[in-house]
Structure formats: structure tokens, C-alpha cells
Amino acid sequence: MLAISLSFFVTIASVGILIRIAPWLGLLDQPGGRKQHQAPTPVVGGLAMAVGLIVAWFLVPGVRPPAAWIGGVILFFVLGAIDDRAHLRAGAKFLFQAFISSAVVVGSEVSLQALGEIIPGWAGDLGWLAVPFSVFAIVSVMNAINMSDGVDGLAGSLCLVALLVLGGAAWLSGNAHVIELAGVLGACLVAFLIFNLRGWSGRPARIFMGDAGSLGVGFLIAIIALKFCSLPLAQGGAPPAVVVWACFVPLADGLSVIAARLLSGQGATAPGRDHLHHLLLARGISPVKVVAVEAGGGLIVAVLAIAAWQLGAPDWLLVLGFVALLSLFYAGVSSQWSRLRDARGKAVDKVTSPDRVDVAPDRVVG
């Protein structure tokens, strides 16, 4: 509780300071282009959470993660802050992510050695693929969270859902350390969301998470999940087939967008307005309700997966459910985009307008 309180209040205090020095740091998200906010907004949420985490870890050693984890978290917060200021190329950023993740996985000796019985009668032993698979998992989670950061409060809420799911599963497994790690990071996120989550009044966010937040927080969620599911059940672990549900919505959205872009001949990392939150906004759902739908939906499916696990469902059934729901997600989103574009195309034809019609903004703020 001391660590949670420290991380919460230090993050709030750090936001107050960083908002004032954001112009000097060059961490302002300027309006214009694809962006919809009306005034420069400080991109300091990630740095504020970094300060809250480090202070809590330093003053309360009992909740401190391994040194390699702390080094990785700091490097990702720094990398994200540099990207927020200088806008690194996607390829260079990906290489940095893979390198740092590899160093942490090897340095902390945390890697997923087996996938469990993901096929009836066959347990997936990764062998020499354990390290590259673990690095791939970490990078995937980080980028999925980064891609979800398009509506006020959305990325932070999805991260909070993931931590709630991990904490709940850890409580059922008797893993106190995962609960502590998730609780401290969760407190930072709650403090951040006070300034980032749009209220029912429609007031826009005062700060953004930025890449510093999505990379740093995403990395820590991924490494906690990786450690959790790499432990035997007798030592407080949980099957990977259960843990992966913690991030279902950002992973499903990211994979669906990448698949759709590749099938249409676009680059997978190209910026676009083709995420689930863009679709919901185009359907007339308010930003507050978009956050509620995505975060609430992610929490519901994860709780159902945990319930199935507790009732004795085998790993392969949980994997099958994940793949089936992912397929339904992709098919449903693709269908809705097609219908929306057809409807908008007909509307444009009626007014004989030659202009291209954007179906949703990239970020809805202001």
C-alpha cells in the first residue's frame, strides 16, 4: 500500500511539474494535419509515470523488480520521449525495441519455455525459440498499446484493464509479487488518467501519454505477463493461454489493422484511420463511450477466459477461443468498414462532391 500510494501521488506531482516545463523540453503535441486537438498539448504522461514508478521502487524495495527490468523500463521511457520529440522512423524504433527487449530477456533470464497444451495431446516446447518468441511477444504488446492511443483515455484504460486481469489471475494463483508489480503500475495509470481521461462533460485531455508512456508501460505489462506465465502452476504461475487474454483488445485491433493494410497493399506501419476506435467514432459513438466499449469489452472477455480456466478448461480450448474471437473481430470490423464506406460513398454521390471523405479523425481531442 505504501508503494501504491507513493506511485500515485508522485505521478500526480510529476504531471504538475512536467506540464509547466513541457515547452522547454519540446514535448508538446501541436495541432494540425491529421490531429484534431485545438491547442498544443503536453506529451508528458509517460515521463510522469516513469518518475512515479522509480520513486516507489527505490523507496519500497519489497516491490522492486529485477535490475534488468528497471533498466529496460527506463530505456523505453527515454526512447519514447525521444520519439515524441524527434519522431523516429518506424524501422529504427522497431530495432531499438527488439534490442532492448532482447537484453532484458537474456539479462533477467525471463523467457517463455513452453506454450502449454495448445493442441490436444501436444505441449508446445519452444526450446531455442524461447528467447526470440519472448522478445516478439514483448514488442507486439508494446506496439499494440501504442497503436491504440488514438482517443483520450483509451490506451491508459486498456493498460489498466490488462493489469487488473493480471492481478486477478495472480490472486487466484497465489502470486503476490505479480499483484504488487501490477498494483504499483496501476496506481501510476490511475493518476495519469485523471489528466487524460475525457469526462462526461467532454473536456479534452490535459496531457497525452505519448510514445514514452505506451512503450514504457507496454513493456512493463508484457514482461510482468511473461514472468507470470513462465512460472509453473505450483509456483504461482498461470498458463500462457490465460495470460494472453489480458491484452485481447489491443492485440486484436493491432493484428486486424496490420492484416487489412497488408491485404490492401499498404505498409503495416503506415499511419492510418482504420482502428476500432476510428470505426466506433465514425458510427457516432462519443469518445467517452468508445473508451467504455473497448475497455469494458476487453475486461469481460478476459474475465470469461479466467473463469473457464478456473473451471478446468484445457489450454487448447482457451487458444481456440482466442483465435475464434480474433477471427470474428477481424470479420466484424472489416464488414462494418465496408458498410460505412458504401454509405458514405452513396452520400457523396448524392451531392456530387469530388472530395475524399474521411470517415473518422485520427485522434479526437479538443
N, C-alpha and C positions, 0 to 999 in steps of 0.2 A: 504493500500500500504506500510505503514511503517513496519507492521508486516511481510508482504510477503518479503520485501527487507531484513529485519533482518534475517529471517529464511533461506533465500537463501545464503546470504554471510557468515553467521555464520556456516552453514553446510559446505560450501567450506573451510573455515578456519579450521574447526574441522577435516576435512579429511586430510589436510596437516599435522596437528599435530599428529593425530592418526596413520597415515601411519608410522611415524617415531618411535612411541612407541609400535606399534603392536607386535614386537617380545618380548618386555619386558612384555606385557600383556598376551602373549601366544595366541594371536588372529591371527594366520597365518594358512591358509589352505594349507597343504602340498600336493605336487603331489604324485601320486602313487595309486595303486589299481584301483578302477573304475574311478578315476579322471583323466582328460586329460590335465590339465594345466601343464606347464613345470617348473614353478618356484613357490616358496611359495608366496601366495597372501594374503594381509591383509584382514581380515574379520571385517571391521570397519565401513561399510556403515550405519548400523543400529544405532550405537552409535553416529556417526556424525549427523544423522538426529535427534536423540534424543536431542542433545545439541542445534541444531538449533530451534527445537520446544520449548524447555523450555525457552530459551532466549527470543524468540518472545512473548511467553505467559506472561513472567514475566515483560517485558518492555512495553507491549501494553495490558493492562487489558481488553480492549474492545473486544478482540478476544479470551480471555481466556475461556476454557471450565470449567465445574464444577470440583471441587476439587477431587471428586471420579474418574473422568475420568483421571485427571493428575496422580493420584496415580496409577491407572491401567496401564497407558501408561509406567510409569517409571518401574513398576514391570515387565511388559512384556519385555521391553528392557533389564532389568537386567537378567531375566530368559533366554532370548535368548542368551545373551552374555555368561552366564554360560554354556549353551548347546553348543555354538560354541567352548568353551574351553574344557569342560569335556565330551561332548556327552552324554546327559542324555538318559535314556531309554524312549521309546515312551509312555509306560503306565504312568510313573511318570510325564512326561511332560504334558500329557493329563489331569491328575488330577490337576496339578498346574493351567493349563489353565482354567479348569472348576471352580476351587475355586476362582481365581482372578476375572473371569468374573461374577460369582455369586455375589461377594462382590460389584462390581461396579454397576451391575444392581439393586441390592437392595439399595445400598448406594445412588445412584443418582436418584432412582425411575424412571428409564427409562426401560420400558418393553413394548412389543407389546401386546396390549389387544385384538385386533381383526385383522383378516386377510382380511376383506372386503368380498365382494360377490364373493368368489372363485368358488361357484357352483350356477348356476342360481336359484334365489329365496331363497338362503340361505347364510347368512353372518356368517362367522366363528368367533364366540366369544370364546376366549381362556380361560377366567375365571382363575382358579387356575393354569392352564398350562402356563400362560403368562411368568412367570419368567423362568422356565426350558426351554421353547421354545426359549426365547430370548438368554439365555446362549448357547443353542445348535447352534443358528444362528451365534453368535459371534465366537465360537470355530470352526465352519465349515468354515467360511470365512478365519480365520487365517491360518488354516491348508491347505485350498485350495491354498492360496497365497504361503505358504511355499513349497507345492508340485510343484508349477510352477517354482520355482527358479532353473532352470537347464541349462539355456543359458544366456550368458552375456546380461544384459539389459531387460530380459523378465519379471521377477517379478516386477521390478520397473515400466516398461511400462504399465503392466496390472493394477497396482495400480493407475497410473496416469490416465488411461482411466476411472477407477471407479470414481475417484474424479471429472473428467471432466463431467461425466454423472450426478453425484450427484449435482454438481454445476449448471449444465444446468437445471436440473429439479427443483432445488431450486429457480433459477432465474424465471422460469415460475410460481412458486408458491408464489413468493414474500418473500422467507425466506432468509434474509440477513445473519443470523448467520451461517447457513449451508454453504453459499458461503464463508464466512470468514474462517471457520474451514477448508474447503476443499482447499481454496487458500493457506493458510499457510503451510499445509502439502504438497500440490502440489509443492510449491516452494522448499521445502526440497528434494523432489523426483527428481526434475529437476536438482538440484545441485549434488545429488548423481549420476544421470545418466550420467553426464559429465565425471565421472571417471569410470563408469560401463558399459555404452553402447558401444558396439563394433562399430567402424566406418567402412565406406566402404573400408578402407584400410586393414581391417582385424586385426587391432591391438587389442590384448586381453584386458580384463578389468584390471584396475589397483587396484580395490578393489572389494570385494563382499559384498552383503547386509547381508548375514548370517541370522541365526535364530533371532538375535536381531532385525533386520530390518523387516523380514517377520512377526514376532509375534507382534512387536510394531506398525508397520504401519497397518498391517491387523486388529489389534484390534481397532485402531482409525477409520479406514474406516467402520468397522462393527458397532461401537457404534454411529457414525455420521448417518449412514443409518438407524439404529434402531430408533434413536431420530426423524429423519426426517419423517419416515413413521408411527410413533406413534402419531403424531400430527393430529388433524382434518384438513380437507382441508381448512376450513375457517381461520385457524391459521398458514397457510403456510406449511402444510404437503403434503404428496403425498401417494398414495396407495402402500401397500407392493408389489402388483403385478407389479408395475412400478419400484420400487427401486431395486428389486432383479435382474433386468436385468443389473445393473451396474457391477456386477461380474459374468456375464454369462460364459465367457471362463474359468476362474479358477475353478468355481463351476462345470461346465460340465466336464472338464478334470478330476478333482478330483473324482467326483462321478463315472465316467466311469471307471477309473483305479481301484477304490475300488470294483466296481461290477465285473469287469473282474477277479480280483485277487480272490475274494470270490468264484466265479463260477468255478475257476480252482483249488480251494482248497488251495490257498495261504493265508498268513496273510494280512490283509488290510493295515497294517503299514509297511510291509516289503519293503526295498529299491528295486527299480527295474528300468528298462529302457523301460517303457511301457506308457509313457506320450505322449501327442500330439506332443510336441517339439521333442521327440525322433523319432517319426514316420516321421515328416517332414524332419528332418536331414537325416534319412535313405533313404528318397526319393531324396536326393541330393540337398535339399534346403539349402542355406547358413544360418549361424546363424543370420545375419542381416535381411534376408528376413523372417526367422521364427518369429522374433520379430514383423516385419511389418505385417505378415499374422495374427498372433494371436491378437495383439493389435488392428489392423485395423478391423478385423472381429468382435471383441468384441464391438468396438465403433459403428460399423454400425448397429448391431442388437439392441443395446441399444437405439440408435437414432430412429430406426424404432418403437421400443416399446413406446418411449416417444411421437412420432408423433401420434401413434394410440391412446394413452391416451388423447392427446390434441384434437383429432378428435371425442372423445366421446366413445371409445371402452370400454366396461364393464370390470370389474376386471377378471371375469371368462374367458373371451376371451384371455386376456393377460396371464393368468395362463395356459390356454390350449395351447397357442402358445409356452410358455416356456417349458412345458412338451413335446410337439411335437418336438421342436427343440432339446431338450436334448436327446430324443429317436433317432432322426436322427443322432445326433452327435455320440452317442454310437454305433449305427449300422454301420455308415460310417467308424469310426476309427477301429472297430473290423474287418470289411471287408478288410480294407487296410492292417492291420497287417497280416491277414491270407494270402492275396495275396503276401505280401512281404516275409513272411516266406516260402511259397511254392516256390517262385522264388529263394530265397537263398538256399533252400534245394536242388533244382534241380542243381544249380550251384555247390554245394558241391559234389553231386553225380557224376557230370561230371569229377571232378578232384580226385574222390575217397578219399577225405580228411576226416579223422575221427574226426577232431577237431570241437568243437562247434563254430558257427559263431555268433558273436554279431552283431545285426543289427544297433545299434546306441550307441554312448557313453553316459555316464550319464550326464556329463557337458562338453560342448565344449568350451574350452578356450585354449589359448596358441597355 
